[in-house]
Amino acid sequence: MDRRQFLTAAGFAGLGALLPGRSSAIGDASRTTIARVKYGVDSWDVRGSGIRRLLQEVDKRTSISVDPDYPTIPLDDKTLFEHPFATMMGESDFEPLPTSQLEKLRTYLQSGGFLVVDASEGVQKGPFFKSIKRDLGRAFPDHELRPIPSDHVLYKSFYLIDDPVGRIDISDELIGLFDSDRLYAVIHQNDLFGALSQDSFGEWTYSVRPGGEQQRERAFRLGINLVMYALCVNYKSDQVHVPFILKRRKWKVD
């Protein structure tokens, strides 16, 4: 059973329910997208065009078929389970999420879903970061948020990533919510989707600093790695592919 089949079979009410939906993960009957989570009042409504732009690059650079028209889904909507990749964005604090929504988020992540939290505040551990850390702690009181080690498969799921930049470069690490070696959620503090956002004329919405367009390209690569991890989890962790990648990068391989 592939990841999307498992999510669909897991169901919104629990592992025993079966939801209607497409069942193939990457194929003719299914196109990958990223679900944007709607939460609170209006804190969620930022950087949406960055999702569409990332999906367009995934379509160009990989063999994954995508749907760039991403859905916006409340946490209490069962269609969230049709999407292996969800994101929460924000730039300000928000009221504690209802317990019922946290229970559904916990079920989603435990059933195979993957959440990327993108903080666009421009500071480390700002109000949005603190709010999401609070609620993830409520949803998973027995799990620890900790830095993702540099050798984690997330940093090599498609590109070899050296640092997790976005619109800004204020944090040199990603924060992860782990279940053993699998990531439930990733918190990014460098405004990833801000680097990828465009206006209706196709112009970049925000300048990228301090690295300019090279940094924007690195942000795209991180985004593609996140999509690949959401679809494939740890399938590359056996390291079989690494010598080939290192040769292409012209690094020495023993």
N, C-alpha and C positions, 0 to 999 in steps of 0.2 A: 504494500500500500504506500503510495507516494504521499508527500506532505499535504497537498491540498485534499486528497481523498480522506486523509486522517482528520483534517480540520472539519470537513463536511460531515464525516461520520460521527465526529465527537459531538456535534450539535451544540446549540446555544444553551440548552438546559443541563447538559452534562454528557458524559461519555456514552450513555445509552440511547440518546436521541439521534435521529437521522434527519438531516436537513436537506431540502431540495437544493440542487446546485450542480455546477459543472464538476467533473471528477478528475480530469487529467491535468497534471501540473504544467507541463510545457508541451504543447502539441496543437493540432489543428482545431481542437474543440475548445481551446482555452487560451486566453491572452493575459499575461501578467500585468497587474497594476499595483498601486500603493494606496491603501485606504488611509485617508486623513481622519483622525479621530476628533469628533466634536465633543467638547466638554465645557463645563461652566457656562458663562453667559456669552462673552465674545472674545475671550482670550485666545481661542483656538484659531482665529481667522487671520493668519499671517503666512506669507511666503508660499502661497498655494501654487503660483506659477513655477516655482522651483521644482515641484514634484513632476509636473508635466515635462519640463526641460530635461530632468534626469531620465525619465522614461524614454524620451526621444533618443538620448545618447545610448541607453541600454539597447534599444532597437538597432541603432547604427553599428555598435561596436561588438555585440554578442549575437548569438543565434537565438536569443529569447524573443518571442513574439510578445509585444506589449500593447496595452490599451492606455494611451496617454490621457484619456478622460477619466481621471481618478475620481473615486467616490468620496464624499464626506459622510461619515457614519457615526452616529451617536454610540456611546459605549453600550447602551441597552438595546441596540439593534442587532438582531440575529444574523444579518448579512455580513457582519464583521468576520464571521467564521468562514466566509468564502474567500478570504484574502490572507495569504500567509505572511504578508508584510503590512504593518500599520505604522503610522507615525503620529506623534503628538508634537505640536510646535507651540511656542509661546515666548513672550517678551515681558511678562508681568506675572505677579502672583495671582492665585485663584483660591476660592474657597475649597475646603476639603470636599472631595468627591463623595457622593452618597455611598453607603456601604454596599448597596445592591449593585452599583456600577463597578465597584472594586471587585466584588465577587465574580462578575462576568468577565472583567479583565483578567483575573487570576485563572479562570477556566480557559479563556482564549490562549493565554501563554502556556499553560500546562498542557494544552491539547496540541501544541506545535506551532502556535503563532509566534511572531517576532515583532517587537516594538522598538522603533527608533524615536528617541526623544531629542528634539533639536531646540536648544536654547538660543534665542537670538538677542539676548539682552546686551551683549557686548562687555560683560564682566564675568569673572569666575564666581561660581556659586551665588548667583544673583537670586532675586525673589522667585522667578519661575523655577529655577533649579531646585530651590529649597521646597517649593510646593510639590513638585513631582517626586522628589526624594521622600517627602513626608508620606505621600499617598502610596508609593511603591512599598514603603516600609509597612504601611497599614495592610496592604494586600498580601505581602510576603514577610511576615514578622520573623520568620526563621531563616531568611536569606539575607546575605550581606551585599551591599553595593560596594564594589571595589574596582580599582583600575584594571583594565584589560591588558594582560601582559603582551609585550611586543612580539612574542612568538606565536600568538594566537592565530588560528586559521583565518579569522576575519581580515587580517592584514595581508593575506595572500590568496584570497578566494578567487581573484581574477588578476588584479595588479598587485605588485609588491609595494606596500604602503609604508612609508617611513614615519610620517606624522599626520595626525588627523585634522588638517586645516579646513577652514570654511571661508566665509567672508572676512573673518579676522583670524588671528593666530595668537590667542591668549592662553590656551591650554594645550599641553603636549601629550595629553592622554585622553582616552575614552573611558567612561565609567560603565561598568557592566553589572547587571543583575544575573547571577549565575544559578543554574541548577546542575551541580556537578561540573562537567566541562561544557555544557550547552548554555548559550546565552539566551535568556528570556528577553532582555531589554538592553539597549545601549543608550547612554546619555552623552550627547555631543554638545560642547559649550562654545563652539566656534562659529555658530550660525551657518551650518552647511547649506541649507536651502536658500539662505540669503545670497550666497555666492552664485547660485544657479538660477535665480529669479530673473525674469525678463518682463518688460512692459508689453502693451498690446502692439507696439511697433517693432518688437524684436530686439530692443535695446536692453542692455544689462541694467537692472534696477538699481544695483548698488555697486560702488567701487569695492575692490578687494585690496586689503592691505595686511601686511606690508609688501607682499610678494606679487601683486598685480595679476596679470593674465596667467602666468605660470602657476600661481597659487590657485586660481580658479580651475585650471586643468587638474590640479591635484585634488581639488574638492570633487570634481566629477569622478575621478578614479575611486575615491573613497565611497562615493554614492553607489557606484557600480558594484564595488565589493560588498556593500551592505545588501544590495538586491540579490547577489549571488549567494550570500550566506543565508538570507531568508529562504531561498528556494532549496538550497543544498545542505545546509547546516555544516557538519564536519566531514563531508565526504572527501575533502582533500587533506585531511589531517594526517594521512599516512605518509606524506612527504614524497610519494612516488613522482609527482610532477615537478618537484622543486629543482632538480638539476637541469631540466630542460629550460625552465624559466630563467635560472641564473645564467645559462649559456647565452640566451637571447639578450640578457642584460649585460653580457660580456664580463661577468664576474667569474672568478676562478672557482672551479668545481673540482674537488679531489676525487 
